[in-house]
Amino acid sequence: MEGILKILILSLILLLTFTFAQTQKPNIDGKLSPNEYPNYASFSNGEFQIYWKIVGDEVYILMTGKTKGYVALGIDPKVKAGDADYIIGYVTEKGTQVLDYYAPEKHFGHTQDEKLGGKNDIPEFSGREDKEYTYIEFRRKLDTKDKYDKVFPKTGTLKIVWALGSSDDPVSIHSKRGYGELKIN
């Protein structure tokens, strides 16, 4: 009986530890801490990397780009890079800026959601740069209910487009871009 009780107590401790780890929110500080993000994808030999974690109804994302300019993530593009929800971040001497954009189906640029009648759905963000990379970290709702945003799913596959800019001007042409998929589980 004593052995069964020890096994039950150990099982409960392991379950609580696992549950706590799954609900622990990442610290939005522009840095990657050990065990902070359980999900990761890398593109173009590590030039763009994305880490994410879903906690409740929010997604926490850290994206890194081999640039001193902007780093951009496009969520669920339909036509090449069009009809996509974009989050674009950059770091200047004045601080970090992370903005919420939308690109129409025929992608000829992107516009801030606020200028289209939507809202900036990035309530918390941070960023930094080192000698080679820009790091942008933020959180947002999985479903913002904004017509210019796409839903970040809790499971399945999510198509993305990413871009790196050679400057901090988010409307300047990108110096590198690519497409990919995130396996969400």
CORRA-V400492 format. One record per residue. N is the residue number from 1. SS is DSSP state (helix for helix, strand for strand, loop for the rest). PHI is phi as a letter, one per 30 degrees, with the letter a starting at -180 (NA if undefined). BURIAL is # if it has 16 or more other ideal C-beta (glycine too) atoms within 10 Angstrom, else .. Layout:
BEGIN
N | SS | PHI | BURIAL
N | SS | PHI | BURIAL
END
This chain:
BEGIN
1 | loop | NA | .
2 | helix | d | .
3 | helix | d | .
4 | helix | d | .
5 | helix | d | .
6 | helix | d | .
7 | helix | d | .
8 | helix | d | .
9 | helix | d | .
10 | helix | d | .
11 | helix | d | .
12 | helix | d | .
13 | helix | d | .
14 | helix | d | .
15 | helix | d | .
16 | helix | d | .
17 | helix | d | .
18 | helix | d | .
19 | helix | d | .
20 | helix | d | .
21 | helix | d | .
22 | helix | d | .
23 | helix | c | .
24 | loop | d | .
25 | loop | d | .
26 | loop | d | #
27 | loop | d | .
28 | loop | d | #
29 | loop | b | .
30 | loop | i | #
31 | loop | b | .
32 | loop | c | .
33 | loop | c | .
34 | loop | e | .
35 | loop | i | .
36 | loop | d | #
37 | loop | b | #
38 | loop | d | .
39 | strand | c | .
40 | strand | a | .
41 | strand | b | #
42 | strand | b | .
43 | strand | b | #
44 | loop | h | .
45 | loop | h | .
46 | loop | i | .
47 | loop | d | #
48 | strand | b | #
49 | strand | b | #
50 | strand | b | #
51 | strand | b | #
52 | strand | b | #
53 | strand | a | #
54 | strand | c | #
55 | strand | b | .
56 | loop | i | .
57 | loop | c | .
58 | strand | b | #
59 | strand | c | #
60 | strand | c | #
61 | strand | b | #
62 | strand | b | #
63 | strand | c | #
64 | strand | b | #
65 | strand | b | #
66 | loop | d | #
67 | loop | a | #
68 | loop | c | #
69 | loop | c | #
70 | loop | d | #
71 | strand | b | #
72 | strand | b | #
73 | strand | b | #
74 | strand | c | #
75 | strand | c | #
76 | loop | h | #
77 | loop | d | #
78 | loop | c | .
79 | strand | b | .
80 | loop | h | .
81 | loop | c | #
82 | strand | c | #
83 | loop | h | #
84 | strand | b | #
85 | strand | c | #
86 | strand | c | #
87 | strand | c | #
88 | strand | b | #
89 | strand | b | #
90 | strand | a | #
91 | strand | b | #
92 | strand | b | .
93 | loop | d | .
94 | loop | d | .
95 | strand | k | .
96 | strand | c | #
97 | strand | b | #
98 | strand | b | #
99 | strand | b | #
100 | strand | c | #
101 | strand | b | #
102 | strand | b | #
103 | strand | c | #
104 | loop | d | .
105 | loop | e | .
106 | loop | c | .
107 | loop | d | #
108 | loop | b | .
109 | loop | k | .
110 | loop | b | #
111 | strand | b | .
112 | strand | d | #
113 | helix | e | #
114 | helix | d | .
115 | helix | d | .
116 | helix | c | .
117 | loop | j | .
118 | loop | c | #
119 | loop | b | .
120 | loop | d | #
121 | loop | c | #
122 | loop | c | #
123 | loop | d | .
124 | strand | b | .
125 | strand | a | #
126 | strand | a | #
127 | strand | a | #
128 | strand | a | .
129 | strand | b | #
130 | loop | b | .
131 | loop | d | .
132 | loop | b | .
133 | loop | c | #
134 | strand | c | #
135 | strand | c | #
136 | strand | b | #
137 | strand | b | #
138 | strand | a | #
139 | strand | b | #
140 | strand | a | #
141 | strand | d | #
142 | loop | d | .
143 | loop | b | .
144 | loop | d | #
145 | loop | i | .
146 | loop | d | #
147 | loop | d | .
148 | loop | c | #
149 | loop | c | #
150 | loop | c | #
151 | loop | d | .
152 | loop | c | #
153 | loop | d | #
154 | loop | d | .
155 | loop | b | .
156 | strand | j | .
157 | strand | c | .
158 | strand | b | #
159 | strand | d | .
160 | strand | b | #
161 | strand | b | #
162 | strand | b | #
163 | strand | a | #
164 | strand | b | #
165 | strand | c | #
166 | loop | d | .
167 | loop | b | .
168 | loop | d | #
169 | loop | d | .
170 | loop | d | #
171 | loop | c | .
172 | loop | d | .
173 | loop | d | .
174 | strand | d | #
175 | strand | c | .
176 | strand | a | #
177 | strand | a | #
178 | strand | a | .
179 | strand | b | .
180 | strand | a | .
181 | strand | b | .
182 | strand | c | #
183 | strand | c | .
184 | strand | c | .
185 | loop | b | .
END
